[in-house]
């Protein structure tokens, strides 16, 4: 069984909300140590490890690149694990052995309109990275196919594929039709314009749409394998396997 774990590094130039000057500076400070931690985990998994640098330096394009690169790597490898570079392995469990990778394996984040989300909507009406906005966009796309979507969005900070699950997913092949559906949803949806006008193409929305629209076999790897620390969940836990440091407050 030939395996690879990979991540992506890009000198982003668009000052995206997920890649502000402060976050980029923190990344630059800890980059080498983050790579070393992921490389150690790859050794534990008997997997190769690579950090790829895409030609793109736009945040949105880089997020799509990681899905395209996974498909390319499956020409050489049987199993592929992608980790955002801010994901820190905290376990000796081998994720490849924990899940049937014939199914797309990704954390399906449950999203509800909590008090925190309501306050985000009230005070920041154009935050394209808001989880609830992503959920609404996915649901609007699915409604155009007469599908009432569930209340989750896949987080692509961690995901696993093998050749079979990639063939079920057909991400690159389906992407042009999905982009057309996205543009249609912006014009024809049930949500107020203040919300829908902020939707942008997003790899997590598109992946979630494909999984639901085409009933792609998938595993929800659960929060322990993608434990996200941000301005909402601030404190780490020893119960997690992968700590996803979205807030870039690295303590390694």
Helices and strands as residue ranges (DSSP letters): E 3-8, H 21-44, E 48-52, H 59-73, E 79-83, E 87-89, H 95-98, E 104-110, H 115-123, H 131-143, E 152-162, H 163-169, H 171-187, H 193-196, H 203-213, E 218-220, G 223-225, E 227-229, E 242-245
